[in-house]
Amino acid sequence: MNRQKRGIIFILIFFLCISTFGQNKVPISKIDKQEIQGLIDQAVQEFNATRYDKALKYSKKALMKSFEANDDSHIAQSYNTIGVIYDECNESKRAIGFYEKALQYAKRINNDTLNNWIYNNLGSAYYFNDIDVDKGIENYKKALICATRIKDESQILHINLNLASAHLAANQNYKADVILRSIKEAVLKNNTDEINLAYYLLLGIQNTNNHERKKAEEYYGKAQVLAERNNLQTNLLNIYENRSRHYKYFEDAKNEKLYQAKYDALYAALYTEEKMNSLEKQALDIELDEYKMQLEKVEVQSVKNSKIVQTSKLVLILFMIIVITLLLLLLTLYKSIKTREKLNSELKRTNSELSVAKEKAEAASQLKTQFVSTITHELRTPLYGVIGITNILLDEHKELANSPHLNSLKFSAKYLLSLVNDILQINKIEDKKVVLENLIFNLTDEIETIRNSIEYIAQKNNNKLIIEIDTAIPEFLIGDKLRLSQIIMNLVSNSLKFTKNGEVVISAELDRIADTIYYITFKVLDDGVGIAEEHQQVIFDKFVQIERKEEDYQGTGLGLSIVTSLIKLFNSEIHLESEENVGTTFSFTIGFIHDEEKSKEIINEIEVDLSSHETYTILVVEDNKINQLVTKKIIQNSNLTCTIVDDGYAALVALEREHFDILLMDINMPLINGFDTTRKIREKGYTMPIIALTAFDKQEVSEEVFACGMNDILIKPFEPTKLYQIISNHIPKKESDG
């Protein structure tokens, strides 16, 4: 018993470190990992409270869970924990067995930190229990190599203290003295009670061996004070034992008996017969559970090797032995396996049916997307003509500016265009193809534009449209102004439809500022018919229209659904307050960037010089006669000259005869489409800018547009200013002739 407990402080330190090791690895299953770690932590707590039977119970549960999760790291840690408990309770042979198992699994993950702890504990088991001191020193040195490799100063200090203790036990005082001197500075730097306690204890043993009684008793006393202060019972037991040996060495019978009595009393309290019997029983339980785990692994492996068994007599004999051993278990599991096979067969059939259904659904979704794309293109093309010709009439005949018929025509065309855009928008949202843009805009101008666009609806229902904008909102903001306009346009249009002889208010108020983000709360209020409470949860669904007092309200039921989806893109949500015959309020909050320097930079980039007197020649490749007329009129209004051809081949001929500064290229044309025409133009060496002029959605064609050699995209129908902007961006200014 002289050396048995001399270094138990170090085993305990390594054991506590293990409780944090598993948290640094990538989890096989986060939930399983946390549960296993929790069991190990509880085992540590019970161990510290000297409730070794409970500590072993938690360690056993952690081991079984680790096997279920196939987690080599936690299997190694659980075995190491069990070994520490048995080592503490003088079951050294069992402890060594568990350390060896821990080392077997630790080597699989090749982790020096874990290998370092286990080698150290294995060395302590061999040395402190008087089994094989040399083997203990050998394991300490292996631990020291691992700790040095990972540059863990704390573990290097622990292992050197253990090595010094082993050399003292082997009467190698010189080697112990060298180690103790070399680590003195590290001990002072570490300056923890546990390390100081161990260091003082070793100095006490060293001075006893050197016949320095006074110094030895001084160091024993310091160690005892630290152990009592920190309630380190096992370390106190170790100190009592060594002090008793010390006084016996110096023939002080009185003090020898005193400390031997203290040792016996504390030992009896820590290692009760009930605890030791419980540990013995749990050791058998662990061995039985390990055996069960091995049986389950054998069963799995036998299934994998069934084909090999048929061709090998030796394996067949082994298989028969396993079958006989597992016969009773197989008989009880036979019905369960048959049921499982039946369920697996049904599951495969169901999966096959689901796979076919999934393919059909994907095909249907693709057809829907193609249909929406085609129908919107076919509707936008004539709408471009209708809106364009209406603008031409208003431009050429100023006296018709207030014509209700012409205004009705223009409104109807724009309404139809908005309907087409709604269908396309809801399809893009469903396919998750909508991406927010960052553009500079003036909030007041945007809301005024919305007011001008829907003033006709307000006048129709004799409503007053009021705008209230907080003066604290900056003049220029950066964000997706198009999506914001769509949200407000849909909400205001909805309010105007369901309000007569009343007021609709568009309100924008600064809510808060976070760095460069200005959060603005928008509200659309009306005093119209209101929405019944039972309908307030469904009006944001697609194609939902609420019947109200037999009135005929136009619409598809898409507007509020689009609003909800667009607001979610801004990471916000819409709120509704409504009361029948009182009115309705829609509100939402969106954050926009305000950066004066960035705003100036963007404004400078988008400035368009429409006052230029330079003359450019433009080639328009367009097969639709009405669209030719509209495009030509827009171009001529800006003092530019243009030539129009019907197809791609005609464009190639025109390029050979005449120089053009820019081309506007329709995509969907007979004979040869715009993509192939552009490729042929580029192959001939022409480098002038080519702008795709199309009714397709921009995201659908942008990849092929730029791949074939075009420079930009203009979606029909478009505002004339948009055309001038693109022309200005892509045609470099002609140098002055002097």
ChimeraX attribute file (.defattr): number of C-alpha atoms within 10 A of each C-alpha:
attribute: neighborCount
match mode: 1-to-1
recipient: residues
	/A:1	11
	/A:2	14
	/A:3	18
	/A:4	21
	/A:5	22
	/A:6	28
	/A:7	25
	/A:8	22
	/A:9	19
	/A:10	21
	/A:11	23
	/A:12	20
	/A:13	15
	/A:14	21
	/A:15	22
	/A:16	18
	/A:17	13
	/A:18	24
	/A:19	21
	/A:20	12
	/A:21	15
	/A:22	18
	/A:23	13
	/A:24	7
	/A:25	9
	/A:26	9
	/A:27	13
	/A:28	11
	/A:29	11
	/A:30	10
	/A:31	10
	/A:32	16
	/A:33	21
	/A:34	14
	/A:35	15
	/A:36	25
	/A:37	23
	/A:38	15
	/A:39	22
	/A:40	28
	/A:41	20
	/A:42	19
	/A:43	30
	/A:44	27
	/A:45	16
	/A:46	18
	/A:47	22
	/A:48	17
	/A:49	15
	/A:50	19
	/A:51	17
	/A:52	26
	/A:53	23
	/A:54	21
	/A:55	25
	/A:56	28
	/A:57	22
	/A:58	23
	/A:59	28
	/A:60	24
	/A:61	16
	/A:62	28
	/A:63	27
	/A:64	19
	/A:65	20
	/A:66	23
	/A:67	14
	/A:68	12
	/A:69	16
	/A:70	12
	/A:71	21
	/A:72	18
	/A:73	21
	/A:74	28
	/A:75	26
	/A:76	28
	/A:77	30
	/A:78	33
	/A:79	24
	/A:80	30
	/A:81	34
	/A:82	28
	/A:83	31
	/A:84	30
	/A:85	28
	/A:86	24
	/A:87	27
	/A:88	22
	/A:89	16
	/A:90	18
	/A:91	18
	/A:92	24
	/A:93	16
	/A:94	17
	/A:95	26
	/A:96	22
	/A:97	15
	/A:98	23
	/A:99	28
	/A:100	19
	/A:101	18
	/A:102	27
	/A:103	23
	/A:104	15
	/A:105	19
	/A:106	24
	/A:107	15
	/A:108	11
	/A:109	14
	/A:110	11
	/A:111	13
	/A:112	18
	/A:113	20
	/A:114	26
	/A:115	24
	/A:116	29
	/A:117	28
	/A:118	33
	/A:119	25
	/A:120	28
	/A:121	31
	/A:122	30
	/A:123	30
	/A:124	36
	/A:125	34
	/A:126	23
	/A:127	28
	/A:128	26
	/A:129	21
	/A:130	16
	/A:131	15
	/A:132	15
	/A:133	20
	/A:134	15
	/A:135	16
	/A:136	25
	/A:137	24
	/A:138	18
	/A:139	24
	/A:140	27
	/A:141	19
	/A:142	18
	/A:143	28
	/A:144	23
	/A:145	16
	/A:146	22
	/A:147	24
	/A:148	15
	/A:149	12
	/A:150	14
	/A:151	12
	/A:152	14
	/A:153	12
	/A:154	13
	/A:155	23
	/A:156	20
	/A:157	21
	/A:158	24
	/A:159	26
	/A:160	20
	/A:161	22
	/A:162	31
	/A:163	28
	/A:164	26
	/A:165	31
	/A:166	27
	/A:167	19
	/A:168	20
	/A:169	20
	/A:170	13
	/A:171	13
	/A:172	13
	/A:173	17
	/A:174	12
	/A:175	14
	/A:176	25
	/A:177	15
	/A:178	11
	/A:179	18
	/A:180	21
	/A:181	10
	/A:182	13
	/A:183	17
	/A:184	13
	/A:185	11
	/A:186	15
	/A:187	19
	/A:188	11
	/A:189	9
	/A:190	15
	/A:191	12
	/A:192	11
	/A:193	15
	/A:194	18
	/A:195	22
	/A:196	17
	/A:197	25
	/A:198	26
	/A:199	22
	/A:200	20
	/A:201	29
	/A:202	25
	/A:203	24
	/A:204	28
	/A:205	24
	/A:206	23
	/A:207	19
	/A:208	22
	/A:209	16
	/A:210	12
	/A:211	14
	/A:212	13
	/A:213	16
	/A:214	12
	/A:215	16
	/A:216	23
	/A:217	20
	/A:218	16
	/A:219	20
	/A:220	23
	/A:221	18
	/A:222	15
	/A:223	27
	/A:224	23
	/A:225	15
	/A:226	20
	/A:227	22
	/A:228	12
	/A:229	10
	/A:230	12
	/A:231	13
	/A:232	16
	/A:233	18
	/A:234	21
	/A:235	25
	/A:236	23
	/A:237	23
	/A:238	24
	/A:239	25
	/A:240	23
	/A:241	24
	/A:242	26
	/A:243	26
	/A:244	23
	/A:245	21
	/A:246	25
	/A:247	20
	/A:248	15
	/A:249	15
	/A:250	12
	/A:251	11
	/A:252	13
	/A:253	12
	/A:254	12
	/A:255	16
	/A:256	21
	/A:257	15
	/A:258	14
	/A:259	21
	/A:260	19
	/A:261	15
	/A:262	15
	/A:263	20
	/A:264	14
	/A:265	12
	/A:266	16
	/A:267	15
	/A:268	10
	/A:269	11
	/A:270	18
	/A:271	16
	/A:272	11
	/A:273	11
	/A:274	10
	/A:275	17
	/A:276	17
	/A:277	12
	/A:278	16
	/A:279	22
	/A:280	14
	/A:281	12
	/A:282	17
	/A:283	18
	/A:284	11
	/A:285	14
	/A:286	19
	/A:287	11
	/A:288	12
	/A:289	15
	/A:290	15
	/A:291	12
	/A:292	12
	/A:293	14
	/A:294	12
	/A:295	15
	/A:296	13
	/A:297	11
	/A:298	15
	/A:299	14
	/A:300	11
	/A:301	11
	/A:302	17
	/A:303	10
	/A:304	11
	/A:305	12
	/A:306	13
	/A:307	10
	/A:308	12
	/A:309	18
	/A:310	11
	/A:311	10
	/A:312	11
	/A:313	11
	/A:314	10
	/A:315	15
	/A:316	15
	/A:317	12
	/A:318	14
	/A:319	18
	/A:320	14
	/A:321	12
	/A:322	15
	/A:323	15
	/A:324	12
	/A:325	12
	/A:326	15
	/A:327	13
	/A:328	10
	/A:329	11
	/A:330	15
	/A:331	10
	/A:332	10
	/A:333	12
	/A:334	11
	/A:335	11
	/A:336	12
	/A:337	12
	/A:338	11
	/A:339	12
	/A:340	12
	/A:341	12
	/A:342	12
	/A:343	12
	/A:344	12
	/A:345	12
	/A:346	12
	/A:347	12
	/A:348	12
	/A:349	12
	/A:350	12
	/A:351	12
	/A:352	12
	/A:353	12
	/A:354	12
	/A:355	12
	/A:356	12
	/A:357	12
	/A:358	12
	/A:359	12
	/A:360	12
	/A:361	12
	/A:362	12
	/A:363	12
	/A:364	12
	/A:365	13
	/A:366	12
	/A:367	12
	/A:368	13
	/A:369	16
	/A:370	12
	/A:371	12
	/A:372	17
	/A:373	18
	/A:374	15
	/A:375	15
	/A:376	20
	/A:377	19
	/A:378	13
	/A:379	14
	/A:380	23
	/A:381	18
	/A:382	18
	/A:383	20
	/A:384	23
	/A:385	22
	/A:386	21
	/A:387	22
	/A:388	24
	/A:389	19
	/A:390	18
	/A:391	18
	/A:392	15
	/A:393	15
	/A:394	17
	/A:395	13
	/A:396	10
	/A:397	10
	/A:398	10
	/A:399	10
	/A:400	14
	/A:401	13
	/A:402	10
	/A:403	12
	/A:404	10
	/A:405	10
	/A:406	16
	/A:407	16
	/A:408	12
	/A:409	15
	/A:410	18
	/A:411	17
	/A:412	14
	/A:413	20
	/A:414	18
	/A:415	13
	/A:416	15
	/A:417	19
	/A:418	16
	/A:419	17
	/A:420	17
	/A:421	15
	/A:422	20
	/A:423	19
	/A:424	18
	/A:425	20
	/A:426	20
	/A:427	18
	/A:428	17
	/A:429	15
	/A:430	11
	/A:431	11
	/A:432	9
	/A:433	12
	/A:434	17
	/A:435	10
	/A:436	14
	/A:437	12
	/A:438	13
	/A:439	17
	/A:440	22
	/A:441	19
	/A:442	14
	/A:443	20
	/A:444	17
	/A:445	11
	/A:446	16
	/A:447	21
	/A:448	11
	/A:449	14
	/A:450	17
	/A:451	20
	/A:452	10
	/A:453	14
	/A:454	16
	/A:455	16
	/A:456	15
	/A:457	16
	/A:458	23
	/A:459	14
	/A:460	12
	/A:461	15
	/A:462	15
	/A:463	21
	/A:464	17
	/A:465	18
	/A:466	13
	/A:467	14
	/A:468	14
	/A:469	15
	/A:470	14
	/A:471	10
	/A:472	9
	/A:473	19
	/A:474	15
	/A:475	13
	/A:476	20
	/A:477	24
	/A:478	23
	/A:479	20
	/A:480	17
	/A:481	20
	/A:482	14
	/A:483	20
	/A:484	18
	/A:485	16
	/A:486	18
	/A:487	19
	/A:488	20
	/A:489	20
	/A:490	18
	/A:491	21
	/A:492	25
	/A:493	19
	/A:494	18
	/A:495	26
	/A:496	27
	/A:497	19
	/A:498	20
	/A:499	23
	/A:500	20
	/A:501	14
	/A:502	17
	/A:503	19
	/A:504	25
	/A:505	18
	/A:506	20
	/A:507	18
	/A:508	23
	/A:509	17
	/A:510	19
	/A:511	16
	/A:512	12
	/A:513	14
	/A:514	9
	/A:515	8
	/A:516	12
	/A:517	16
	/A:518	20
	/A:519	18
	/A:520	20
	/A:521	17
	/A:522	21
	/A:523	23
	/A:524	22
	/A:525	22
	/A:526	28
	/A:527	23
	/A:528	24
	/A:529	20
	/A:530	21
	/A:531	21
	/A:532	14
	/A:533	11
	/A:534	8
	/A:535	12
	/A:536	14
	/A:537	10
	/A:538	12
	/A:539	18
	/A:540	20
	/A:541	15
	/A:542	15
	/A:543	13
	/A:544	17
	/A:545	17
	/A:546	13
	/A:547	9
	/A:548	13
	/A:549	7
	/A:550	6
	/A:551	8
	/A:552	9
	/A:553	13
	/A:554	9
	/A:555	14
	/A:556	13
	/A:557	17
	/A:558	21
	/A:559	27
	/A:560	20
	/A:561	19
	/A:562	24
	/A:563	22
	/A:564	18
	/A:565	20
	/A:566	22
	/A:567	18
	/A:568	13
	/A:569	14
	/A:570	17
	/A:571	10
	/A:572	15
	/A:573	16
	/A:574	17
	/A:575	12
	/A:576	14
	/A:577	14
	/A:578	20
	/A:579	15
	/A:580	13
	/A:581	13
	/A:582	12
	/A:583	21
	/A:584	22
	/A:585	19
	/A:586	19
	/A:587	17
	/A:588	17
	/A:589	21
	/A:590	20
	/A:591	22
	/A:592	20
	/A:593	22
	/A:594	21
	/A:595	16
	/A:596	15
	/A:597	8
	/A:598	14
	/A:599	18
	/A:600	12
	/A:601	12
	/A:602	15
	/A:603	14
	/A:604	10
	/A:605	10
	/A:606	14
	/A:607	11
	/A:608	17
	/A:609	11
	/A:610	12
	/A:611	8
	/A:612	11
	/A:613	10
	/A:614	10
	/A:615	12
	/A:616	16
	/A:617	16
	/A:618	20
	/A:619	23
	/A:620	25
	/A:621	26
	/A:622	26
	/A:623	18
	/A:624	15
	/A:625	12
	/A:626	17
	/A:627	21
	/A:628	18
	/A:629	16
	/A:630	19
	/A:631	23
	/A:632	19
	/A:633	17
	/A:634	19
	/A:635	18
	/A:636	11
	/A:637	11
	/A:638	16
	/A:639	15
	/A:640	15
	/A:641	15
	/A:642	20
	/A:643	16
	/A:644	21
	/A:645	17
	/A:646	17
	/A:647	24
	/A:648	27
	/A:649	15
	/A:650	13
	/A:651	22
	/A:652	16
	/A:653	11
	/A:654	16
	/A:655	14
	/A:656	9
	/A:657	8
	/A:658	10
	/A:659	13
	/A:660	18
	/A:661	18
	/A:662	20
	/A:663	26
	/A:664	26
	/A:665	27
	/A:666	25
	/A:667	25
	/A:668	18
	/A:669	17
	/A:670	11
	/A:671	8
	/A:672	13
	/A:673	16
	/A:674	25
	/A:675	23
	/A:676	14
	/A:677	22
	/A:678	25
	/A:679	14
	/A:680	17
	/A:681	18
	/A:682	16
	/A:683	11
	/A:684	11
	/A:685	8
	/A:686	14
	/A:687	12
	/A:688	17
	/A:689	19
	/A:690	24
	/A:691	25
	/A:692	26
	/A:693	24
	/A:694	23
	/A:695	25
	/A:696	22
	/A:697	20
	/A:698	14
	/A:699	10
	/A:700	11
	/A:701	16
	/A:702	15
	/A:703	10
	/A:704	11
	/A:705	21
	/A:706	15
	/A:707	12
	/A:708	16
	/A:709	20
	/A:710	23
	/A:711	16
	/A:712	18
	/A:713	20
	/A:714	21
	/A:715	17
	/A:716	20
	/A:717	21
	/A:718	15
	/A:719	13
	/A:720	15
	/A:721	13
	/A:722	13
	/A:723	19
	/A:724	16
	/A:725	15
	/A:726	17
	/A:727	21
	/A:728	17
	/A:729	17
	/A:730	16
	/A:731	13
	/A:732	9
	/A:733	11
	/A:734	9
	/A:735	6
	/A:736	6
	/A:737	4
	/A:738	3
